[in-house]
């Protein structure tokens, strides 16, 4: 049984958690702070989670509640050592919920149930949520957690997220909680005329969140809501297509650099500004992706990758450019030009970018992918 001191400790952790998110500037929407304060995240992580080192933390561990009430993504399921389900970073969840604009009574289709925590926050704000996931155990755990939390405005279903939920359509919003290569046409077809989909869409080794909708002229357009990184979906939603950026180098380190261009920023760019540079570089050059930085252990960043493994270059957070491999000089020059172009064009933020989308991927199960990028200046 939980004692009074334990209840007080949880209340204190939850208060500090909300204040951390408030200081991050992600709780401006009316009611959002109250939702994060009200919904007990620990109920949605009752089976424990994995840390960055892969070690499992359970509800009996002293580190459990402090980790639950931190602004960290927590991995809840591994397959062959690879994360396949998680509770997303709370500040990112708050940013996406704010962009989703879930007014009371709004009908929201969620692709990827995760732990159920995101759906619980949406339901607490008054949305009526249908959450889909293709993993039976994930559906069962999310449904059980929502029941424990006493939330009856969420329907969790075992289903192929690519197909959406035609029986429940139309929806005011679609929100996707896993990284995808493109947007399923079914999601757009299942929206109300004024609805839109919020989708982490592959770009340059990351998954920036796009708000995507049908235009009045019949085009599909999107705008960047925030840079982000997500676990990658399987099936047609992860299909490769002509012109896609290279796959991130997750398990292969680059060779030591032989060409070095000096840093230009002191102090180095913060994480958000670095991702602004990274995003723009990916717009201007389809060779941009992710790679571990030479000599930085597990840390990774913006990399220009040669198609034939004949070299690469990375741009570090302080603006240094490191060239690696047989064509190190050539690739370093190309990366340097991208860095300098971002500076010359006024270091635009990722949120200023807009895109037109086109159908690509598997012809039998196509996806809408970014085709032409432009800035909303």
C-alpha positions in Angstrom: 0.0 0.0 0.0 1.3 3.5 -0.9 1.9 5.6 2.2 1.3 9.3 2.6 5.0 10.1 2.2 5.0 8.1 -1.1 1.9 10.0 -2.3 3.6 13.3 -1.4 6.8 12.3 -3.2 4.9 11.4 -6.4 3.0 14.7 -6.2 6.3 16.6 -5.8 7.8 14.8 -8.7 4.8 15.5 -10.9 4.8 19.2 -9.9 8.5 19.5 -10.9 7.8 17.6 -14.1 5.1 20.0 -15.1 7.3 23.0 -14.2 10.1 21.6 -16.3 7.8 21.4 -19.3 6.4 24.8 -18.6 10.0 26.3 -18.5 10.6 24.6 -21.9 7.7 26.7 -23.3 5.5 23.8 -24.4 2.5 24.1 -22.0 1.0 27.4 -23.2 -2.2 25.8 -24.5 -5.1 26.3 -22.0 -5.6 23.0 -20.1 -2.4 21.3 -21.3 -0.4 21.8 -18.0 -3.4 20.5 -16.1 -3.6 17.4 -18.3 0.1 16.6 -17.7 -0.4 17.2 -13.9 -3.6 15.1 -13.8 -2.6 12.0 -15.9 -0.4 9.6 -13.9 2.4 8.6 -16.3 3.5 5.8 -14.1 0.2 3.9 -14.8 1.3 3.8 -18.4 4.7 2.4 -17.6 3.7 -0.1 -15.0 5.6 -2.9 -16.8 8.8 -1.0 -16.7 11.1 0.4 -19.4 14.6 0.3 -20.8 17.2 2.9 -20.3 19.7 4.2 -22.9 22.0 1.3 -22.0 19.3 -1.2 -22.5 18.9 -2.1 -18.8 15.4 -2.5 -17.6 13.9 -0.4 -14.9 10.8 -1.8 -13.1 8.2 -0.1 -10.8 10.0 -1.4 -7.7 13.3 0.3 -8.6 14.2 3.6 -6.8 15.0 5.2 -10.1 11.5 4.3 -11.6 9.4 7.4 -10.6 12.2 10.0 -11.1 12.7 8.6 -14.7 8.9 8.5 -15.3 8.6 12.2 -14.3 11.5 13.4 -16.4 11.5 14.9 -19.9 12.8 11.7 -21.5 11.5 9.1 -24.0 11.3 5.7 -22.3 11.6 2.5 -24.4 9.0 0.0 -23.4 9.6 -2.8 -25.9 12.7 -4.2 -27.7 12.9 -6.7 -30.5 16.3 -8.2 -31.1 17.8 -5.2 -29.1 16.0 -2.6 -31.3 13.4 -0.3 -29.7 9.9 -0.9 -31.3 7.6 0.8 -28.8 8.0 3.6 -26.3 6.6 6.5 -24.3 7.7 9.6 -26.3 9.6 12.5 -24.8 6.9 14.5 -22.9 8.0 17.9 -24.3 7.6 16.6 -27.8 4.2 15.1 -27.0 3.2 18.5 -25.6 4.4 20.3 -28.7 2.5 17.9 -31.0 -0.7 18.1 -28.9 -0.6 21.9 -29.0 -0.2 21.7 -32.8 -3.0 19.2 -33.1 -5.4 21.8 -31.5 -7.7 19.1 -29.9 -10.8 21.1 -29.0 -13.3 19.3 -26.7 -15.3 16.8 -28.8 -12.7 16.6 -31.5 -12.4 13.2 -33.1 -8.7 12.1 -33.2 -7.3 9.0 -34.9 -3.9 8.0 -33.4 -1.6 5.8 -35.4 0.6 4.0 -32.9 -0.8 3.3 -29.4 2.5 3.3 -27.6 1.8 3.1 -23.8 -1.6 4.9 -24.1 -0.2 8.0 -22.4 -0.5 10.3 -25.4 -4.1 9.2 -25.9 -4.8 9.8 -22.2 -3.6 13.3 -22.4 -5.7 14.0 -25.5 -8.8 12.5 -23.8 -8.2 14.6 -20.7 -8.3 17.6 -23.0 -11.8 16.5 -24.2 -10.8 14.7 -27.5 -12.5 11.4 -28.5 -9.6 9.2 -29.5 -9.3 6.0 -31.6 -5.8 4.5 -31.2 -4.5 1.9 -33.6 -1.5 -0.4 -33.3 -0.4 -3.5 -35.2 1.2 -5.2 -32.1 -1.3 -7.2 -30.0 0.7 -6.9 -26.8 1.0 -3.1 -27.2 -2.7 -2.8 -27.7 -3.4 -4.9 -24.7 -1.1 -2.9 -22.4 -2.3 0.5 -23.6 -5.9 -0.5 -23.2 -5.3 -1.9 -19.7 -3.5 1.3 -18.7 -6.3 3.5 -20.0 -8.7 1.5 -18.0 -6.6 1.8 -14.8 -6.6 5.6 -15.4 -10.4 5.7 -15.7 -10.4 7.1 -19.3 -13.4 5.9 -21.3 -13.0 8.3 -24.3 -10.3 6.2 -25.9 -10.9 3.2 -28.1 -7.7 1.1 -28.7 -7.8 -1.3 -31.7 -5.5 -3.9 -33.2 -5.3 -2.7 -36.8 -2.9 -1.9 -39.7 -2.1 1.8 -39.2 -1.5 2.3 -43.0 -5.2 1.6 -43.6 -6.5 3.9 -40.8 -10.0 3.4 -39.5 -12.5 3.8 -42.4 -15.4 2.6 -40.2 -14.8 5.4 -37.7 -14.2 8.2 -40.2 -14.4 11.1 -40.6 -11.8 12.4 -38.1 -11.0 15.9 -37.3 -7.3 15.0 -36.8 -4.9 12.2 -37.4 -1.8 12.0 -35.2 1.0 9.6 -35.9 3.4 8.6 -33.0 6.0 6.6 -35.1 8.4 7.7 -37.7 7.3 7.1 -41.3 8.7 7.6 -44.8 5.4 9.2 -46.0 1.8 9.8 -45.3 -0.8 7.1 -46.0 -3.5 8.3 -48.5 -6.1 6.6 -46.2 -5.4 9.1 -43.4 -6.1 12.1 -45.6 -9.2 10.4 -47.1 -10.5 9.9 -43.5 -10.2 13.5 -42.5 -13.0 16.1 -42.3 -12.7 18.9 -45.0 -10.9 21.1 -42.4 -8.9 18.4 -40.8 -5.1 17.6 -41.0 -2.6 14.9 -40.1 0.3 15.4 -37.8 3.0 13.0 -39.0 6.8 12.4 -38.1 8.1 12.1 -41.7 11.5 11.0 -42.7 14.0 13.7 -43.7 17.8 13.6 -43.7 18.0 10.9 -41.1 15.4 12.4 -38.7 11.6 12.5 -38.5 10.5 16.2 -38.3 6.8 16.5 -37.6 4.7 17.7 -40.5 1.2 19.1 -40.5 -0.2 17.7 -43.7 -3.6 18.4 -45.4 -5.4 18.5 -48.7 -5.3 21.9 -50.3 -8.3 23.5 -52.0 -6.5 23.1 -55.3 -6.2 19.3 -54.8 -2.5 19.4 -53.8 -1.2 17.8 -50.6 0.9 20.2 -48.7 2.7 20.2 -45.4 4.5 22.5 -42.9 7.2 21.7 -40.4 5.9 21.8 -36.8 9.1 20.8 -35.1 12.3 18.8 -35.7 12.2 15.4 -34.0 13.4 11.8 -34.1 11.1 8.8 -33.8 11.4 5.0 -34.0 10.6 3.8 -37.6 7.5 2.1 -38.6 7.4 -1.1 -40.7 5.6 -2.1 -43.9 4.5 0.3 -46.6 4.9 3.3 -44.3 8.7 2.8 -44.3 9.0 2.2 -48.1 12.0 3.5 -49.9 11.5 5.7 -52.9 13.6 7.5 -55.6 15.2 10.7 -54.2 14.9 9.6 -50.5 17.8 10.5 -48.2 20.3 7.7 -47.4 19.4 5.4 -44.5 20.9 6.6 -41.2 24.2 4.9 -40.3 23.2 3.6 -36.9 25.6 0.7 -36.5 28.6 1.7 -38.6 31.1 4.3 -37.6 32.8 6.6 -40.1 36.5 6.4 -40.5 38.7 9.0 -38.8 38.6 12.3 -40.6 41.5 13.3 -42.8 40.1 16.8 -43.8 39.1 19.4 -41.2 37.5 22.8 -41.6 37.5 24.9 -38.5 34.6 25.7 -36.2 32.6 28.9 -36.7 30.4 29.0 -33.6 31.5 29.5 -30.0 29.6 28.4 -28.0 28.3 25.6 -30.2 24.7 25.5 -31.5 22.1 24.2 -29.1 20.2 21.1 -30.1 17.3 22.9 -31.7 19.4 25.3 -33.8 21.7 22.5 -34.9 18.6 20.6 -36.2 17.6 23.8 -38.0 20.9 23.7 -39.9 20.6 19.9 -40.4 17.0 20.3 -41.8 18.1 22.9 -44.3 21.1 20.9 -45.4 18.7 18.0 -46.1 16.5 20.3 -48.2 19.4 21.4 -50.3 21.2 18.1 -50.7 19.6 14.6 -50.8 22.9 13.0 -49.5 22.3 14.4 -46.0 21.5 11.8 -43.3 22.7 10.7 -39.8 26.0 9.2 -38.9 28.0 8.7 -35.7 30.5 11.5 -35.3 34.1 10.4 -35.5 35.7 10.2 -32.1 32.4 11.1 -30.3 31.4 7.6 -29.1 27.7 7.0 -29.6 26.9 10.7 -30.5 25.8 11.4 -34.0 24.9 14.2 -36.2 24.4 15.7 -39.7 26.4 13.8 -42.3 26.8 14.0 -46.0 27.1 10.4 -47.2 28.7 9.1 -50.4 26.4 6.7 -52.3 29.2 4.2 -53.0 30.8 4.4 -49.5 33.6 6.4 -51.1 33.5 9.1 -48.4 31.5 11.3 -46.1 31.6 14.6 -44.3 29.9 15.6 -41.0 29.0 19.1 -39.8 29.4 19.3 -36.0 27.5 21.5 -33.6 30.2 24.2 -33.6 30.2 24.3 -37.4 33.4 22.4 -38.0 33.3 20.1 -41.0 35.1 16.8 -41.0 35.8 14.8 -44.2 36.3 11.1 -44.1 37.2 8.3 -46.6 38.8 8.3 -50.0 36.9 11.4 -51.3 37.1 13.3 -48.0 38.1 16.6 -49.5 35.3 16.6 -52.1 32.6 15.7 -49.5 34.0 18.2 -47.0 33.8 21.0 -49.5 30.2 20.1 -50.3 29.2 20.0 -46.6 31.1 23.3 -46.0 29.0 24.9 -48.8 25.8 23.8 -47.1 26.8 25.2 -43.8 27.8 28.5 -45.3 24.6 28.7 -47.3 22.5 28.3 -44.1 24.5 31.2 -42.6 24.1 33.3 -45.7 20.4 32.8 -45.9 19.8 34.0 -42.4 20.0 30.6 -40.6 16.3 29.7 -41.1 14.5 27.7 -38.5 13.0 24.3 -39.6 9.5 25.6 -38.8 9.8 28.0 -41.7 9.8 25.2 -44.3 6.8 24.1 -46.3 6.5 21.3 -48.8 4.4 19.9 -51.6 4.0 16.1 -51.5 3.7 13.5 -54.2 2.8 9.9 -54.3 5.6 7.4 -54.1 6.6 4.1 -52.5 4.9 0.8 -53.3 2.5 1.4 -56.2 0.1 -1.0 -54.5 0.3 0.8 -51.1 1.6 4.3 -52.0 2.5 7.0 -49.6 2.7 10.8 -49.9 6.3 12.0 -49.6 7.8 15.5 -49.6 8.6 16.5 -53.2 9.4 20.2 -53.3 10.5 22.3 -50.3 10.1 26.1 -50.0 10.3 28.7 -47.2 7.4 30.7 -45.8 9.3 34.0 -45.8 
